[in-house]
């Protein structure tokens, strides 16, 4: 007679596969189904879940609850903080007054000058010649071109 694999071991392996799949797929969602499978495995091992229907129900509930409760928090922790990035309170439209560094000389009536803002290179224009490595102030943003002036 062939001995069947215990259902709690199947749920544990199922959860492990979900968690390993999360390492290969974007989105940070699949891991919560792995957690749901492990909760199901634990409850099944304790003898609380007598049949497959109750196991499936607990798997779905535990997966959805863990997803809803922990995804936002865990995503924030795993992403970390990016320096030079706009904070959630800032908007790109409100860059007036920001101090930036010129990385390519700016000439009047020429948009080939470049400045660095929040870690990104932007085209810039000015009323006067501004040499490279000068700190300037943004006075206006027109689409993808920043109008700047030298600091006083």
Secondary structure, DSSP 8 states (H G I E B T S, - for coil): ------HHHHHHHHHHHHHHHHHHSSSS-HHHHHHHHHHHHHHHHTT---SHHHHHHHHHHHHHHHHHHHHHHHHHHHH---TTS--TT--TT--TT-EEEEEE-B-BT-TTEEEEETTEEEEEEBSS-B-TT-EEEEEEEETTEEEEEE--
